[in-house]
Amino acid sequence: LVPHQLGLCKAIGALLEEDRERALAGLDAVQAWERDHPSYFYLSGSYGLRPLLRVLAGAADRAEFEAVRASPGAQLAWNGQ
């Protein structure tokens, strides 16, 4: 549940309030947590929502996007936007 509480739920709440910076900060925090608890099955936005927000913020380039897109976690159905 940590990825949901730290990242995805807070990110969705922030996006509903039109605060992309706070949403991305929450997703960044959960990605740091996931580094110590690796799994491809977390529904925390690491392979879908986070890369999208990073591109929109100008913080990610095409190479970063392609690297995330090529990872196994990005191939899961819920990450296909």
C-alpha positions as CSV (number, residue, x, y, z in Angstrom):
1,L,0.0,0.0,0.0
2,V,2.9,2.4,0.4
3,P,3.2,3.1,-3.3
4,H,-0.4,4.0,-3.4
5,Q,-0.3,6.2,-0.3
6,L,3.0,8.0,-1.1
7,G,2.6,8.3,-4.8
8,L,-0.4,7.6,-6.9
9,C,-3.2,8.7,-4.5
10,K,-1.4,11.9,-3.6
11,A,-0.5,12.5,-7.3
12,I,-4.1,12.1,-8.4
13,G,-5.3,14.4,-5.7
14,A,-2.7,17.0,-6.7
15,L,-3.7,16.7,-10.3
16,L,-7.4,17.2,-9.4
17,E,-6.2,20.5,-7.8
18,E,-4.2,21.2,-11.0
19,D,-0.9,21.1,-9.1
20,R,1.4,19.1,-11.4
21,E,4.5,20.0,-9.4
22,R,3.1,18.4,-6.2
23,A,1.9,15.4,-8.2
24,L,5.4,14.8,-9.7
25,A,7.0,15.3,-6.2
26,G,4.8,12.6,-4.8
27,L,5.6,10.2,-7.7
28,D,9.3,11.0,-7.3
29,A,9.1,10.1,-3.6
30,V,7.4,6.8,-4.3
31,Q,10.0,6.0,-6.9
32,A,12.7,6.5,-4.3
33,W,10.9,4.1,-2.0
34,E,10.5,1.6,-4.8
35,R,14.3,1.5,-5.3
36,D,14.6,-0.2,-1.9
37,H,11.5,-2.4,-2.6
38,P,11.7,-3.3,-6.3
39,S,8.7,-4.8,-8.1
40,Y,7.2,-4.3,-11.6
41,F,3.7,-4.7,-10.2
42,Y,3.4,-1.5,-8.1
43,L,0.6,0.7,-9.3
44,S,2.5,3.9,-8.5
45,G,2.7,5.6,-11.8
46,S,6.4,4.9,-12.3
47,Y,5.9,3.6,-15.8
48,G,2.9,5.7,-16.9
49,L,1.9,8.8,-15.1
50,R,5.3,9.9,-13.8
51,P,7.0,9.8,-17.2
52,L,4.1,11.8,-18.7
53,L,4.3,14.5,-16.0
54,R,8.1,14.7,-16.4
55,V,7.7,15.2,-20.2
56,L,5.0,17.9,-19.6
57,A,7.3,19.6,-17.1
58,G,10.2,19.6,-19.5
59,A,12.2,17.5,-17.1
60,A,12.5,14.4,-19.3
61,D,13.7,14.0,-22.9
62,R,12.9,11.5,-25.5
63,A,15.7,9.2,-24.4
64,E,14.4,9.0,-20.9
65,F,10.8,8.4,-22.2
66,E,12.0,5.6,-24.5
67,A,14.0,3.9,-21.6
68,V,11.0,3.8,-19.4
69,R,8.8,2.7,-22.3
70,A,11.2,-0.2,-23.0
71,S,11.2,-1.5,-19.4
72,P,9.1,-4.6,-18.6
73,G,6.9,-2.7,-16.1
74,A,5.8,-0.4,-18.9
75,Q,4.4,-3.4,-20.8
76,L,1.8,-4.1,-18.2
77,A,-1.8,-3.3,-19.4
78,W,-2.4,-0.5,-16.8
79,N,0.6,1.4,-18.0
80,G,-0.5,1.7,-21.6
81,Q,-1.7,5.2,-22.2
